Amino acid sequence: MTSISIKQLHDQTGHWLRRVSEEHEVIVTQHGKPIARMLPPAPSVAGNPFLKRKLVPGVARLLIRPQTGPDSADIVSEGREGR
């Protein structure tokens, strides 16, 4: 386990975030007292919950249409019709 000060975290944020994946835990201190603990993300047992969400028809079409298609505001407005 590694302990760093807030200043060290501020000065080298990217470095310390990469170290979290190697060290598995980095403690952030303020005036020598621990105030935060950085951990790598826990592996999700269920996978990505966003992949299981049902999208409203207008939004779902945005994901499969090419970028040269109609304006996204028009597609979303179509999905709202009839509400």
C-alpha angles and dihedrals in degrees: 000000000000127000122205135175125245088250091056090050091048094047096046107020095151093049093051094045089055090048091056089067090052100039096035090217136039121183118212115211136195116202088345095306121112112247104162142018122211117206133174114256115277114245109255114239094201096043122230108346091201091066090063096051119111111234124213110252096253093052094043089056090054089063095055102035120095116248091250091067128100124309113284091231089061092051093049091047090053089055091052095054113108096029 
